[in-house]
Amino acid sequence: MRIRVLHQSVETYAANYIQQKINSVGASRFVLGLPTGSTALAMYARLRELHQQGQLDFQQIVTFNMDEYVGLPPTHPQSYHYYMEKELFSAVNIPLQNTHILNGQADDLQAECRAYEDAITQVGGIDLFIGGVGRNGHIAFNEPGTPFDIRTHLVTLAPATLKANARFFDNDISRVPTHALTVGTGTVLDARELLFMATGAVKASAVATLAHAPNPDEPLTALKLHPNALLLADEEAASLLPATLSDVEIIHE
Ligand code: GLP
């Protein structure tokens, strides 16, 4: 894998990268895996801007979001359905039938997970999976200890994640949903390309796990198993990372 430590905006870089990838396939379909979370906000702002400037067409884009809380209706401002509608879908020309988000209110959550995997398979897999990094190193909602080959599944959120996400629920941890549906680490690793983002000192210890061999207790290290994975980090997020690593190319720009 590669890590780019950026002196410019990680989120803008990511959005421009996505635009270039999409435009490079011309009018062909392009399948994106998408994150939510605060890191992705500025990335979506830049994607909206590129669309408004006529530089990015979403007509042929298919999207699969990473995760969704169990039990929150799409109208709940902290649901990832609400987030995606607000930050991207309502502002660009993506056909709504091309967008996919796990339904955390499904009667049969296991069946919902299986159907999600099937839908990804049906479109021929994900071309580029964009991701954020949890403070505890989780990717999507694959918490430390989750096997790397797991597929889309129901997860019980780690206490650290409930604490980290309480800021979105009036700092009231009791209001954070305890469960979520998430693509598996295996689902993420199946994508043809990975682009992850980490910003700020709160992500430094998660990024520093990349000094270790891949192990499920440190979910971000799964990226090292992928043939085409790139992590964009700002200097704060990269601050605990050794200057060089034998198995990771680190580029400063
Ligand atoms: C959340 C989401 C992840 C996201 C991560 C980082 O819990 N489930 O998909 O990548 O944690 O979020 P943030 O960017 O807000 O730090």
Residues whose N, C-alpha, C, O or C-beta is under 5 A from the ligand:
A	BS01	GLP	P35 T36 G37 S38 T39 A40 M66 D67 G131 G132 V133 G134 A140 F141
